[in-house]
Amino acid sequence: MDIAALSIALSQASVRQEASVSIMKKTMDQAESTGEGLVKLMQSSNVKAMEQSVHSHIGGTIDSKV
């Protein structure tokens, strides 16, 4: 392999690596913003009310025997 071909191959490999890193950074940023949105949604919602609406039959009565 001559020097010109080697130089082109190394340049192409470098461009591919930079593109991969760029895509990975964008993906990580998107995942972070999605996670932040999920945390805000969970904090703003009333978890207890949601649990009661899903399992309305649980916790409404107490069985006791004497």
mmCIF file as Biopython writes it, N, C-alpha, C and O atoms, coordinates in Angstrom:
data_model
#
loop_
_atom_site.group_PDB
_atom_site.id
_atom_site.type_symbol
_atom_site.label_atom_id
_atom_site.label_alt_id
_atom_site.label_comp_id
_atom_site.label_asym_id
_atom_site.label_entity_id
_atom_site.label_seq_id
_atom_site.pdbx_PDB_ins_code
_atom_site.Cartn_x
_atom_site.Cartn_y
_atom_site.Cartn_z
_atom_site.occupancy
_atom_site.B_iso_or_equiv
_atom_site.auth_seq_id
_atom_site.auth_asym_id
_atom_site.pdbx_PDB_model_num
ATOM 1   N N  . MET A ? 1  ? 0.866   -1.173  0.000  1.0 0.0 1  A 1 
ATOM 2   C CA . MET A ? 1  ? 0.000   0.000   0.000  1.0 0.0 1  A 1 
ATOM 3   C C  . MET A ? 1  ? 0.907   1.229   0.000  1.0 0.0 1  A 1 
ATOM 4   O O  . MET A ? 1  ? 1.858   1.301   0.778  1.0 0.0 1  A 1 
ATOM 5   N N  . ASP A ? 2  ? 0.623   2.160   -0.841 1.0 0.0 2  A 1 
ATOM 6   C CA . ASP A ? 2  ? 1.460   3.353   -0.898 1.0 0.0 2  A 1 
ATOM 7   C C  . ASP A ? 2  ? 1.009   4.386   0.137  1.0 0.0 2  A 1 
ATOM 8   O O  . ASP A ? 2  ? -0.039  4.228   0.764  1.0 0.0 2  A 1 
ATOM 9   N N  . ILE A ? 3  ? 1.785   5.416   0.307  1.0 0.0 3  A 1 
ATOM 10  C CA . ILE A ? 3  ? 1.542   6.415   1.340  1.0 0.0 3  A 1 
ATOM 11  C C  . ILE A ? 3  ? 0.241   7.175   1.094  1.0 0.0 3  A 1 
ATOM 12  O O  . ILE A ? 3  ? -0.474  7.486   2.047  1.0 0.0 3  A 1 
ATOM 13  N N  . ALA A ? 4  ? -0.076  7.476   -0.142 1.0 0.0 4  A 1 
ATOM 14  C CA . ALA A ? 4  ? -1.305  8.214   -0.448 1.0 0.0 4  A 1 
ATOM 15  C C  . ALA A ? 4  ? -2.543  7.405   -0.064 1.0 0.0 4  A 1 
ATOM 16  O O  . ALA A ? 4  ? -3.481  7.943   0.524  1.0 0.0 4  A 1 
ATOM 17  N N  . ALA A ? 5  ? -2.544  6.130   -0.393 1.0 0.0 5  A 1 
ATOM 18  C CA . ALA A ? 5  ? -3.687  5.281   -0.051 1.0 0.0 5  A 1 
ATOM 19  C C  . ALA A ? 5  ? -3.821  5.131   1.462  1.0 0.0 5  A 1 
ATOM 20  O O  . ALA A ? 5  ? -4.927  5.133   2.001  1.0 0.0 5  A 1 
ATOM 21  N N  . LEU A ? 6  ? -2.689  5.003   2.133  1.0 0.0 6  A 1 
ATOM 22  C CA . LEU A ? 6  ? -2.709  4.892   3.595  1.0 0.0 6  A 1 
ATOM 23  C C  . LEU A ? 6  ? -3.240  6.172   4.223  1.0 0.0 6  A 1 
ATOM 24  O O  . LEU A ? 6  ? -4.011  6.126   5.181  1.0 0.0 6  A 1 
ATOM 25  N N  . SER A ? 7  ? -2.831  7.305   3.686  1.0 0.0 7  A 1 
ATOM 26  C CA . SER A ? 7  ? -3.303  8.589   4.192  1.0 0.0 7  A 1 
ATOM 27  C C  . SER A ? 7  ? -4.813  8.732   4.013  1.0 0.0 7  A 1 
ATOM 28  O O  . SER A ? 7  ? -5.507  9.198   4.917  1.0 0.0 7  A 1 
ATOM 29  N N  . ILE A ? 8  ? -5.314  8.335   2.859  1.0 0.0 8  A 1 
ATOM 30  C CA . ILE A ? 8  ? -6.759  8.400   2.598  1.0 0.0 8  A 1 
ATOM 31  C C  . ILE A ? 8  ? -7.519  7.474   3.540  1.0 0.0 8  A 1 
ATOM 32  O O  . ILE A ? 8  ? -8.561  7.852   4.075  1.0 0.0 8  A 1 
ATOM 33  N N  . ALA A ? 9  ? -7.007  6.270   3.744  1.0 0.0 9  A 1 
ATOM 34  C CA . ALA A ? 9  ? -7.670  5.309   4.626  1.0 0.0 9  A 1 
ATOM 35  C C  . ALA A ? 9  ? -7.721  5.833   6.064  1.0 0.0 9  A 1 
ATOM 36  O O  . ALA A ? 9  ? -8.748  5.723   6.734  1.0 0.0 9  A 1 
ATOM 37  N N  . LEU A ? 10 ? -6.607  6.404   6.533  1.0 0.0 10 A 1 
ATOM 38  C CA . LEU A ? 10 ? -6.589  6.954   7.887  1.0 0.0 10 A 1 
ATOM 39  C C  . LEU A ? 10 ? -7.526  8.148   8.021  1.0 0.0 10 A 1 
ATOM 40  O O  . LEU A ? 10 ? -8.181  8.314   9.050  1.0 0.0 10 A 1 
ATOM 41  N N  . SER A ? 11 ? -7.590  8.976   6.990  1.0 0.0 11 A 1 
ATOM 42  C CA . SER A ? 11 ? -8.481  10.133  7.008  1.0 0.0 11 A 1 
ATOM 43  C C  . SER A ? 11 ? -9.942  9.688   7.066  1.0 0.0 11 A 1 
ATOM 44  O O  . SER A ? 11 ? -10.736 10.248  7.822  1.0 0.0 11 A 1 
ATOM 45  N N  . GLN A ? 12 ? -10.290 8.690   6.274  1.0 0.0 12 A 1 
ATOM 46  C CA . GLN A ? 12 ? -11.662 8.184   6.271  1.0 0.0 12 A 1 
ATOM 47  C C  . GLN A ? 12 ? -12.023 7.567   7.616  1.0 0.0 12 A 1 
ATOM 48  O O  . GLN A ? 12 ? -13.143 7.732   8.100  1.0 0.0 12 A 1 
ATOM 49  N N  . ALA A ? 13 ? -11.074 6.856   8.219  1.0 0.0 13 A 1 
ATOM 50  C CA . ALA A ? 13 ? -11.327 6.254   9.532  1.0 0.0 13 A 1 
ATOM 51  C C  . ALA A ? 13 ? -11.551 7.341   10.577 1.0 0.0 13 A 1 
ATOM 52  O O  . ALA A ? 13 ? -12.399 7.201   11.458 1.0 0.0 13 A 1 
ATOM 53  N N  . SER A ? 14 ? -10.792 8.417   10.474 1.0 0.0 14 A 1 
ATOM 54  C CA . SER A ? 14 ? -10.939 9.520   11.413 1.0 0.0 14 A 1 
ATOM 55  C C  . SER A ? 14 ? -12.306 10.185  11.258 1.0 0.0 14 A 1 
ATOM 56  O O  . SER A ? 14 ? -12.953 10.512  12.252 1.0 0.0 14 A 1 
ATOM 57  N N  . VAL A ? 15 ? -12.738 10.382  10.035 1.0 0.0 15 A 1 
ATOM 58  C CA . VAL A ? 15 ? -14.048 10.993  9.791  1.0 0.0 15 A 1 
ATOM 59  C C  . VAL A ? 15 ? -15.165 10.108  10.321 1.0 0.0 15 A 1 
ATOM 60  O O  . VAL A ? 15 ? -16.119 10.605  10.920 1.0 0.0 15 A 1 
ATOM 61  N N  . ARG A ? 16 ? -15.056 8.807   10.105 1.0 0.0 16 A 1 
ATOM 62  C CA . ARG A ? 16 ? -16.072 7.871   10.617 1.0 0.0 16 A 1 
ATOM 63  C C  . ARG A ? 16 ? -16.130 7.918   12.140 1.0 0.0 16 A 1 
ATOM 64  O O  . ARG A ? 16 ? -17.212 7.902   12.726 1.0 0.0 16 A 1 
ATOM 65  N N  . GLN A ? 17 ? -14.955 7.975   12.781 1.0 0.0 17 A 1 
ATOM 66  C CA . GLN A ? 17 ? -14.924 8.017   14.242 1.0 0.0 17 A 1 
ATOM 67  C C  . GLN A ? 17 ? -15.532 9.316   14.756 1.0 0.0 17 A 1 
ATOM 68  O O  . GLN A ? 17 ? -16.284 9.290   15.730 1.0 0.0 17 A 1 
ATOM 69  N N  . GLU A ? 18 ? -15.232 10.441  14.137 1.0 0.0 18 A 1 
ATOM 70  C CA . GLU A ? 18 ? -15.810 11.718  14.552 1.0 0.0 18 A 1 
ATOM 71  C C  . GLU A ? 18 ? -17.330 11.721  14.377 1.0 0.0 18 A 1 
ATOM 72  O O  . GLU A ? 18 ? -18.053 12.259  15.216 1.0 0.0 18 A 1 
ATOM 73  N N  . ALA A ? 19 ? -17.805 11.127  13.301 1.0 0.0 19 A 1 
ATOM 74  C CA . ALA A ? 19 ? -19.244 11.049  13.075 1.0 0.0 19 A 1 
ATOM 75  C C  . ALA A ? 19 ? -19.910 10.179  14.145 1.0 0.0 19 A 1 
ATOM 76  O O  . ALA A ? 19 ? -20.982 10.515  14.648 1.0 0.0 19 A 1 
ATOM 77  N N  . SER A ? 20 ? -19.277 9.080   14.479 1.0 0.0 20 A 1 
ATOM 78  C CA . SER A ? 20 ? -19.828 8.192   15.510 1.0 0.0 20 A 1 
ATOM 79  C C  . SER A ? 20 ? -19.899 8.895   16.858 1.0 0.0 20 A 1 
ATOM 80  O O  . SER A ? 20 ? -20.893 8.776   17.574 1.0 0.0 20 A 1 
ATOM 81  N N  . VAL A ? 21 ? -18.853 9.622   17.201 1.0 0.0 21 A 1 
ATOM 82  C CA . VAL A ? 21 ? -18.832 10.336  18.473 1.0 0.0 21 A 1 
ATOM 83  C C  . VAL A ? 21 ? -19.903 11.422  18.488 1.0 0.0 21 A 1 
ATOM 84  O O  . VAL A ? 21 ? -20.572 11.623  19.501 1.0 0.0 21 A 1 
ATOM 85  N N  . SER A ? 22 ? -20.064 12.112  17.380 1.0 0.0 22 A 1 
ATOM 86  C CA . SER A ? 22 ? -21.077 13.158  17.295 1.0 0.0 22 A 1 
ATOM 87  C C  . SER A ? 22 ? -22.480 12.591  17.475 1.0 0.0 22 A 1 
ATOM 88  O O  . SER A ? 22 ? -23.296 13.159  18.201 1.0 0.0 22 A 1 
ATOM 89  N N  . ILE A ? 23 ? -22.753 11.491  16.825 1.0 0.0 23 A 1 
ATOM 90  C CA . ILE A ? 23 ? -24.068 10.847  16.961 1.0 0.0 23 A 1 
ATOM 91  C C  . ILE A ? 23 ? -24.279 10.364  18.385 1.0 0.0 23 A 1 
ATOM 92  O O  . ILE A ? 23 ? -25.380 10.482  18.923 1.0 0.0 23 A 1 
ATOM 93  N N  . MET A ? 24 ? -23.236 9.820   19.001 1.0 0.0 24 A 1 
ATOM 94  C CA . MET A ? 24 ? -23.352 9.336   20.374 1.0 0.0 24 A 1 
ATOM 95  C C  . MET A ? 24 ? -23.643 10.494  21.328 1.0 0.0 24 A 1 
ATOM 96  O O  . MET A ? 24 ? -24.456 10.349  22.240 1.0 0.0 24 A 1 
ATOM 97  N N  . LYS A ? 25 ? -22.993 11.637  21.131 1.0 0.0 25 A 1 
ATOM 98  C CA . LYS A ? 25 ? -23.245 12.797  21.986 1.0 0.0 25 A 1 
ATOM 99  C C  . LYS A ? 25 ? -24.687 13.275  21.847 1.0 0.0 25 A 1 
ATOM 100 O O  . LYS A ? 25 ? -25.332 13.606  22.843 1.0 0.0 25 A 1 
ATOM 101 N N  . LYS A ? 26 ? -25.193 13.313  20.617 1.0 0.0 26 A 1 
ATOM 102 C CA . LYS A ? 26 ? -26.583 13.736  20.412 1.0 0.0 26 A 1 
ATOM 103 C C  . LYS A ? 26 ? -27.555 12.760  21.068 1.0 0.0 26 A 1 
ATOM 104 O O  . LYS A ? 26 ? -28.556 13.171  21.655 1.0 0.0 26 A 1 
ATOM 105 N N  . THR A ? 27 ? -27.262 11.488  20.967 1.0 0.0 27 A 1 
ATOM 106 C CA . THR A ? 27 ? -28.120 10.470  21.583 1.0 0.0 27 A 1 
ATOM 107 C C  . THR A ? 27 ? -28.107 10.608  23.103 1.0 0.0 27 A 1 
ATOM 108 O O  . THR A ? 27 ? -29.148 10.496  23.752 1.0 0.0 27 A 1 
ATOM 109 N N  . MET A ? 28 ? -26.930 10.850  23.663 1.0 0.0 28 A 1 
ATOM 110 C CA . MET A ? 28 ? -26.833 11.016  25.109 1.0 0.0 28 A 1 
ATOM 111 C C  . MET A ? 28 ? -27.576 12.270  25.569 1.0 0.0 28 A 1 
ATOM 112 O O  . MET A ? 28 ? -28.238 12.244  26.606 1.0 0.0 28 A 1 
ATOM 113 N N  . ASP A ? 29 ? -27.478 13.359  24.819 1.0 0.0 29 A 1 
ATOM 114 C CA . ASP A ? 29 ? -28.201 14.582  25.162 1.0 0.0 29 A 1 
ATOM 115 C C  . ASP A ? 29 ? -29.709 14.357  25.123 1.0 0.0 29 A 1 
ATOM 116 O O  . ASP A ? 29 ? -30.440 14.830  25.993 1.0 0.0 29 A 1 
ATOM 117 N N  . GLN A ? 30 ? -30.166 13.632  24.108 1.0 0.0 30 A 1 
ATOM 118 C CA . GLN A ? 30 ? -31.597 13.356  23.994 1.0 0.0 30 A 1 
ATOM 119 C C  . GLN A ? 30 ? -32.070 12.466  25.144 1.0 0.0 30 A 1 
ATOM 120 O O  . GLN A ? 30 ? -33.145 12.689  25.700 1.0 0.0 30 A 1 
ATOM 121 N N  . ALA A ? 31 ? -31.270 11.459  25.501 1.0 0.0 31 A 1 
ATOM 122 C CA . ALA A ? 31 ? -31.641 10.581  26.614 1.0 0.0 31 A 1 
ATOM 123 C C  . ALA A ? 31 ? -31.681 11.359  27.926 1.0 0.0 31 A 1 
ATOM 124 O O  . ALA A ? 31 ? -32.543 11.124  28.772 1.0 0.0 31 A 1 
ATOM 125 N N  . GLU A ? 32 ? -30.743 12.283  28.086 1.0 0.0 32 A 1 
ATOM 126 C CA . GLU A ? 32 ? -30.724 13.087  29.300 1.0 0.0 32 A 1 
ATOM 127 C C  . GLU A ? 32 ? -31.965 13.976  29.395 1.0 0.0 32 A 1 
ATOM 128 O O  . GLU A ? 32 ? -32.574 14.082  30.460 1.0 0.0 32 A 1 
ATOM 129 N N  . SER A ? 33 ? -32.334 14.609  28.294 1.0 0.0 33 A 1 
ATOM 130 C CA . SER A ? 33 ? -33.519 15.468  28.328 1.0 0.0 33 A 1 
ATOM 131 C C  . SER A ? 33 ? -34.791 14.654  28.529 1.0 0.0 33 A 1 
ATOM 132 O O  . SER A ? 33 ? -35.717 15.107  29.202 1.0 0.0 33 A 1 
ATOM 133 N N  . THR A ? 34 ? -34.843 13.470  27.957 1.0 0.0 34 A 1 
ATOM 134 C CA . THR A ? 34 ? -35.996 12.595  28.172 1.0 0.0 34 A 1 
ATOM 135 C C  . THR A ? 34 ? -36.090 12.182  29.637 1.0 0.0 34 A 1 
ATOM 136 O O  . THR A ? 34 ? -37.178 12.159  30.213 1.0 0.0 34 A 1 
ATOM 137 N N  . GLY A ? 35 ? -34.954 11.858  30.232 1.0 0.0 35 A 1 
ATOM 138 C CA . GLY A ? 35 ? -34.928 11.493  31.645 1.0 0.0 35 A 1 
ATOM 139 C C  . GLY A ? 35 ? -35.351 12.641  32.537 1.0 0.0 35 A 1 
ATOM 140 O O  . GLY A ? 35 ? -36.100 12.453  33.496 1.0 0.0 35 A 1 
ATOM 141 N N  . GLU A ? 36 ? -34.864 13.842  32.214 1.0 0.0 36 A 1 
ATOM 142 C CA . GLU A ? 36 ? -35.262 15.010  33.007 1.0 0.0 36 A 1 
ATOM 143 C C  . GLU A ? 36 ? -36.761 15.254  32.898 1.0 0.0 36 A 1 
ATOM 144 O O  . GLU A ? 36 ? -37.411 15.597  33.886 1.0 0.0 36 A 1 
ATOM 145 N N  . GLY A ? 37 ? -37.306 15.078  31.710 1.0 0.0 37 A 1 
ATOM 146 C CA . GLY A ? 37 ? -38.745 15.245  31.526 1.0 0.0 37 A 1 
ATOM 147 C C  . GLY A ? 37 ? -39.537 14.221  32.320 1.0 0.0 37 A 1 
ATOM 148 O O  . GLY A ? 37 ? -40.583 14.536  32.889 1.0 0.0 37 A 1 
ATOM 149 N N  . LEU A ? 38 ? -39.035 13.000  32.355 1.0 0.0 38 A 1 
ATOM 150 C CA . LEU A ? 38 ? -39.706 11.944  33.107 1.0 0.0 38 A 1 
ATOM 151 C C  . LEU A ? 38 ? -39.677 12.231  34.603 1.0 0.0 38 A 1 
ATOM 152 O O  . LEU A ? 38 ? -40.667 12.023  35.305 1.0 0.0 38 A 1 
ATOM 153 N N  . VAL A ? 39 ? -38.538 12.710  35.082 1.0 0.0 39 A 1 
ATOM 154 C CA . VAL A ? 39 ? -38.426 13.055  36.503 1.0 0.0 39 A 1 
ATOM 155 C C  . VAL A ? 39 ? -39.391 14.179  36.845 1.0 0.0 39 A 1 
ATOM 156 O O  . VAL A ? 39 ? -40.061 14.118  37.876 1.0 0.0 39 A 1 
ATOM 157 N N  . LYS A ? 40 ? -39.475 15.202  36.005 1.0 0.0 40 A 1 
ATOM 158 C CA . LYS A ? 40 ? -40.407 16.321  36.251 1.0 0.0 40 A 1 
ATOM 159 C C  . LYS A ? 40 ? -41.848 15.825  36.257 1.0 0.0 40 A 1 
ATOM 160 O O  . LYS A ? 40 ? -42.652 16.251  37.085 1.0 0.0 40 A 1 
ATOM 161 N N  . LEU A ? 41 ? -42.168 14.933  35.339 1.0 0.0 41 A 1 
ATOM 162 C CA . LEU A ? 41 ? -43.526 14.390  35.275 1.0 0.0 41 A 1 
ATOM 163 C C  . LEU A ? 41 ? -43.857 13.605  36.536 1.0 0.0 41 A 1 
ATOM 164 O O  . LEU A ? 41 ? -44.956 13.724  37.077 1.0 0.0 41 A 1 
ATOM 165 N N  . MET A ? 42 ? -42.911 12.808  36.997 1.0 0.0 42 A 1 
ATOM 166 C CA . MET A ? 42 ? -43.156 12.014  38.196 1.0 0.0 42 A 1 
ATOM 167 C C  . MET A ? 42 ? -43.277 12.893  39.425 1.0 0.0 42 A 1 
ATOM 168 O O  . MET A ? 42 ? -44.071 12.600  40.319 1.0 0.0 42 A 1 
ATOM 169 N N  . GLN A ? 43 ? -42.492 13.979  39.485 1.0 0.0 43 A 1 
ATOM 170 C CA . GLN A ? 43 ? -42.559 14.871  40.636 1.0 0.0 43 A 1 
ATOM 171 C C  . GLN A ? 43 ? -43.847 15.682  40.637 1.0 0.0 43 A 1 
ATOM 172 O O  . GLN A ? 43 ? -44.383 15.997  41.699 1.0 0.0 43 A 1 
ATOM 173 N N  . SER A ? 44 ? -44.338 16.014  39.474 1.0 0.0 44 A 1 
ATOM 174 C CA . SER A ? 44 ? -45.537 16.843  39.409 1.0 0.0 44 A 1 
ATOM 175 C C  . SER A ? 44 ? -46.814 16.040  39.610 1.0 0.0 44 A 1 
ATOM 176 O O  . SER A ? 44 ? -47.846 16.601  39.977 1.0 0.0 44 A 1 
ATOM 177 N N  . SER A ? 45 ? -46.757 14.752  39.377 1.0 0.0 45 A 1 
ATOM 178 C CA . SER A ? 45 ? -47.976 13.958  39.516 1.0 0.0 45 A 1 
ATOM 179 C C  . SER A ? 45 ? -48.161 13.511  40.961 1.0 0.0 45 A 1 
ATOM 180 O O  . SER A ? 45 ? -47.201 13.389  41.722 1.0 0.0 45 A 1 
ATOM 181 N N  . ASN A ? 46 ? -49.376 13.279  41.305 1.0 0.0 46 A 1 
ATOM 182 C CA . ASN A ? 46 ? -49.700 12.793  42.635 1.0 0.0 46 A 1 
ATOM 183 C C  . ASN A ? 46 ? -49.688 11.265  42.576 1.0 0.0 46 A 1 
ATOM 184 O O  . ASN A ? 46 ? -50.645 10.639  42.120 1.0 0.0 46 A 1 
ATOM 185 N N  . VAL A ? 47 ? -48.600 10.687  43.040 1.0 0.0 47 A 1 
ATOM 186 C CA . VAL A ? 47 ? -48.404 9.241   42.934 1.0 0.0 47 A 1 
ATOM 187 C C  . VAL A ? 47 ? -49.448 8.488   43.742 1.0 0.0 47 A 1 
ATOM 188 O O  . VAL A ? 47 ? -49.949 7.455   43.296 1.0 0.0 47 A 1 
ATOM 189 N N  . LYS A ? 48 ? -49.779 8.984   44.910 1.0 0.0 48 A 1 
ATOM 190 C CA . LYS A ? 48 ? -50.764 8.298   45.762 1.0 0.0 48 A 1 
ATOM 191 C C  . LYS A ? 48 ? -52.133 8.247   45.083 1.0 0.0 48 A 1 
ATOM 192 O O  . LYS A ? 48 ? -52.809 7.220   45.130 1.0 0.0 48 A 1 
ATOM 193 N N  . ALA A ? 49 ? -52.540 9.339   44.459 1.0 0.0 49 A 1 
ATOM 194 C CA . ALA A ? 49 ? -53.822 9.359   43.766 1.0 0.0 49 A 1 
ATOM 195 C C  . ALA A ? 49 ? -53.794 8.398   42.580 1.0 0.0 49 A 1 
ATOM 196 O O  . ALA A ? 49 ? -54.793 7.741   42.289 1.0 0.0 49 A 1 
ATOM 197 N N  . MET A ? 50 ? -52.665 8.316   41.904 1.0 0.0 50 A 1 
ATOM 198 C CA . MET A ? 50 ? -52.564 7.387   40.782 1.0 0.0 50 A 1 
ATOM 199 C C  . MET A ? 50 ? -52.653 5.942   41.266 1.0 0.0 50 A 1 
ATOM 200 O O  . MET A ? 50 ? -53.300 5.109   40.630 1.0 0.0 50 A 1 
ATOM 201 N N  . GLU A ? 51 ? -51.996 5.643   42.400 1.0 0.0 51 A 1 
ATOM 202 C CA . GLU A ? 51 ? -52.061 4.285   42.939 1.0 0.0 51 A 1 
ATOM 203 C C  . GLU A ? 51 ? -53.489 3.925   43.332 1.0 0.0 51 A 1 
ATOM 204 O O  . GLU A ? 51 ? -53.938 2.804   43.089 1.0 0.0 51 A 1 
ATOM 205 N N  . GLN A ? 52 ? -54.198 4.865   43.934 1.0 0.0 52 A 1 
ATOM 206 C CA . GLN A ? 52 ? -55.574 4.609   44.337 1.0 0.0 52 A 1 
ATOM 207 C C  . GLN A ? 52 ? -56.482 4.418   43.134 1.0 0.0 52 A 1 
ATOM 208 O O  . GLN A ? 52 ? -57.418 3.620   43.187 1.0 0.0 52 A 1 
ATOM 209 N N  . SER A ? 53 ? -56.218 5.142   42.047 1.0 0.0 53 A 1 
ATOM 210 C CA . SER A ? 53 ? -57.078 4.999   40.880 1.0 0.0 53 A 1 
ATOM 211 C C  . SER A ? 53 ? -56.833 3.670   40.178 1.0 0.0 53 A 1 
ATOM 212 O O  . SER A ? 53 ? -57.752 3.104   39.586 1.0 0.0 53 A 1 
ATOM 213 N N  . VAL A ? 54 ? -55.620 3.176   40.237 1.0 0.0 54 A 1 
ATOM 214 C CA . VAL A ? 54 ? -55.305 1.904   39.598 1.0 0.0 54 A 1 
ATOM 215 C C  . VAL A ? 54 ? -55.767 0.740   40.462 1.0 0.0 54 A 1 
ATOM 216 O O  . VAL A ? 54 ? -56.342 -0.226  39.960 1.0 0.0 54 A 1 
ATOM 217 N N  . HIS A ? 55 ? -55.510 0.837   41.774 1.0 0.0 55 A 1 
ATOM 218 C CA . HIS A ? 55 ? -55.870 -0.230  42.714 1.0 0.0 55 A 1 
ATOM 219 C C  . HIS A ? 55 ? -56.870 0.327   43.727 1.0 0.0 55 A 1 
ATOM 220 O O  . HIS A ? 55 ? -56.565 0.427   44.916 1.0 0.0 55 A 1 
ATOM 221 N N  . SER A ? 56 ? -58.045 0.684   43.261 1.0 0.0 56 A 1 
ATOM 222 C CA . SER A ? 56 ? -59.019 1.323   44.146 1.0 0.0 56 A 1 
ATOM 223 C C  . SER A ? 56 ? -59.541 0.382   45.227 1.0 0.0 56 A 1 
ATOM 224 O O  . SER A ? 56 ? -60.036 0.843   46.256 1.0 0.0 56 A 1 
ATOM 225 N N  . HIS A ? 57 ? -59.440 -0.923  45.013 1.0 0.0 57 A 1 
ATOM 226 C CA . HIS A ? 57 ? -59.960 -1.879  45.990 1.0 0.0 57 A 1 
ATOM 227 C C  . HIS A ? 57 ? -58.963 -2.163  47.115 1.0 0.0 57 A 1 
ATOM 228 O O  . HIS A ? 57 ? -59.326 -2.804  48.101 1.0 0.0 57 A 1 
ATOM 229 N N  . ILE A ? 58 ? -57.733 -1.707  46.992 1.0 0.0 58 A 1 
ATOM 230 C CA . ILE A ? 58 ? -56.719 -1.979  48.004 1.0 0.0 58 A 1 
ATOM 231 C C  . ILE A ? 58 ? -56.637 -0.814  48.977 1.0 0.0 58 A 1 
ATOM 232 O O  . ILE A ? 58 ? -56.547 0.343   48.566 1.0 0.0 58 A 1 
ATOM 233 N N  . GLY A ? 59 ? -56.669 -1.121  50.258 1.0 0.0 59 A 1 
ATOM 234 C CA . GLY A ? 59 ? -56.488 -0.108  51.297 1.0 0.0 59 A 1 
ATOM 235 C C  . GLY A ? 59 ? -57.752 0.626   51.678 1.0 0.0 59 A 1 
ATOM 236 O O  . GLY A ? 59 ? -57.705 1.545   52.496 1.0 0.0 59 A 1 
ATOM 237 N N  . GLY A ? 60 ? -58.864 0.252   51.117 1.0 0.0 60 A 1 
ATOM 238 C CA . GLY A ? 60 ? -60.094 0.956   51.452 1.0 0.0 60 A 1 
ATOM 239 C C  . GLY A ? 60 ? -60.742 0.458   52.725 1.0 0.0 60 A 1 
ATOM 240 O O  . GLY A ? 60 ? -61.455 1.217   53.381 1.0 0.0 60 A 1 
ATOM 241 N N  . THR A ? 61 ? -60.523 -0.778  53.093 1.0 0.0 61 A 1 
ATOM 242 C CA . THR A ? 61 ? -61.126 -1.347  54.299 1.0 0.0 61 A 1 
ATOM 243 C C  . THR A ? 61 ? -60.071 -2.112  55.084 1.0 0.0 61 A 1 
ATOM 244 O O  . THR A ? 61 ? -59.031 -2.506  54.557 1.0 0.0 61 A 1 
ATOM 245 N N  . ILE A ? 62 ? -60.379 -2.308  56.377 1.0 0.0 62 A 1 
ATOM 246 C CA . ILE A ? 62 ? -59.496 -3.060  57.251 1.0 0.0 62 A 1 
ATOM 247 C C  . ILE A ? 62 ? -60.306 -4.222  57.826 1.0 0.0 62 A 1 
ATOM 248 O O  . ILE A ? 62 ? -61.378 -4.010  58.393 1.0 0.0 62 A 1 
ATOM 249 N N  . ASP A ? 63 ? -59.806 -5.430  57.685 1.0 0.0 63 A 1 
ATOM 250 C CA . ASP A ? 63 ? -60.430 -6.601  58.274 1.0 0.0 63 A 1 
ATOM 251 C C  . ASP A ? 63 ? -59.888 -6.778  59.689 1.0 0.0 63 A 1 
ATOM 252 O O  . ASP A ? 63 ? -58.674 -6.802  59.894 1.0 0.0 63 A 1 
ATOM 253 N N  . SER A ? 64 ? -60.776 -6.900  60.650 1.0 0.0 64 A 1 
ATOM 254 C CA . SER A ? 64 ? -60.305 -7.117  62.022 1.0 0.0 64 A 1 
ATOM 255 C C  . SER A ? 64 ? -61.165 -8.207  62.673 1.0 0.0 64 A 1 
ATOM 256 O O  . SER A ? 64 ? -62.372 -8.286  62.445 1.0 0.0 64 A 1 
ATOM 257 N N  . LYS A ? 65 ? -60.525 -9.028  63.470 1.0 0.0 65 A 1 
ATOM 258 C CA . LYS A ? 65 ? -61.222 -10.077 64.213 1.0 0.0 65 A 1 
ATOM 259 C C  . LYS A ? 65 ? -60.897 -9.938  65.677 1.0 0.0 65 A 1 
ATOM 260 O O  . LYS A ? 65 ? -59.754 -9.688  66.060 1.0 0.0 65 A 1 
ATOM 261 N N  . VAL A ? 66 ? -61.942 -10.109 66.508 1.0 0.0 66 A 1 
ATOM 262 C CA . VAL A ? 66 ? -61.738 -9.974  67.941 1.0 0.0 66 A 1 
ATOM 263 C C  . VAL A ? 66 ? -61.897 -11.311 68.595 1.0 0.0 66 A 1 
ATOM 264 O O  . VAL A ? 66 ? -61.764 -11.423 69.813 1.0 0.0 66 A 1 
#
